[in-house]
């Protein structure tokens, strides 16, 4: 019984870690994955680095963006939001 009581603070730390850090990150990842799946040609987007562009084609893992002065192919994980 004494051993269990001495482990309670450690178990509490793991529970707090899970609730405060892991769950919100998991929700963000799920929301971003749904966003990428719903991305379609013609959407105006912003990348993580702040580049504005319009989606011209979508592959399995990459997206082609047309910019004001050219075209850019980036990994779809770096698409941040629709502008």
C-alpha positions in Angstrom: 0.0 0.0 0.0 2.9 2.4 0.8 4.4 1.7 -2.6 1.2 2.7 -4.3 0.9 5.9 -2.4 4.5 6.9 -3.2 3.7 6.4 -6.9 0.6 8.7 -6.9 2.6 11.9 -7.6 4.3 10.3 -10.5 1.1 9.0 -11.9 -0.5 12.4 -11.4 2.3 14.1 -13.4 1.7 11.6 -16.3 -2.0 12.3 -16.2 -1.5 16.1 -16.3 1.1 15.8 -19.1 -1.4 13.7 -21.1 -4.3 16.1 -20.6 -2.4 19.4 -21.1 0.1 18.5 -23.8 -0.8 15.3 -25.7 -4.6 15.7 -26.2 -4.6 19.3 -27.6 -1.7 18.4 -30.0 -3.6 15.4 -31.2 -6.8 17.5 -31.8 -4.7 20.1 -33.8 -3.2 17.3 -35.9 -6.6 15.8 -36.6 -8.0 19.2 -37.5 -5.1 19.9 -39.9 -5.4 16.5 -41.5 -9.1 17.1 -42.2 -8.2 20.6 -43.6 -5.7 19.1 -46.0 -8.1 16.4 -47.1 -10.7 19.1 -47.9 -8.3 21.3 -49.8 -9.3 21.8 -53.4 -8.0 23.4 -56.5 -8.5 27.1 -56.5 -8.3 27.6 -52.8 -6.1 30.6 -51.6 -3.8 29.4 -48.9 -1.0 30.6 -46.6 2.0 28.3 -45.9 3.8 28.0 -42.6 6.5 30.3 -43.8 3.9 33.0 -44.8 3.8 32.5 -48.5 0.4 33.3 -50.1 -0.7 31.3 -53.1 -3.5 29.6 -54.9 -3.7 25.8 -55.2 -3.3 24.6 -58.8 -2.8 20.8 -58.3 -2.8 18.4 -55.4 -0.8 15.1 -55.2 -0.7 12.6 -52.4 1.8 14.5 -50.4 2.4 17.7 -52.2 0.5 20.7 -53.4 1.4 23.1 -56.3 0.8 26.7 -55.6 0.8 29.5 -58.1 2.3 32.7 -56.9 2.4 36.2 -58.4 5.7 35.5 -60.1 5.8 31.8 -60.6 4.8 28.4 -59.3 5.9 26.6 -56.1 5.6 22.9 -55.1 5.5 22.2 -51.4 4.6 19.4 -49.0 1.0 19.6 -48.0 1.9 19.4 -44.3 3.1 23.0 -44.5 -0.2 24.5 -45.7 -1.4 26.5 -42.8 -4.8 28.0 -43.6 -7.0 29.4 -46.3 -6.6 33.1 -46.7 
